[in-house]
Amino acid sequence: MAKGDSFRVCELSDDFGCRNTNLAFDLADHQTYFNIDSEKFIEGGCSRDELF
């Protein structure tokens, strides 16, 4: 996801019409937020607390 990308808030956690469960198991989705690699962010001296 990049700045300016559209998004949708699902009302139910198990709403298969809203979320794409095929992508939910991709580990990379949990390492990158808004095109920021979390490991490089922390290695660059930024606070881990700023990610969460």
Secondary structure, DSSP 8 states (H G I E B T S, - for coil): --TT------SSTT-TTTS-GGGTT-GGGGTEETTEEHHHHHHTT--GGGT-
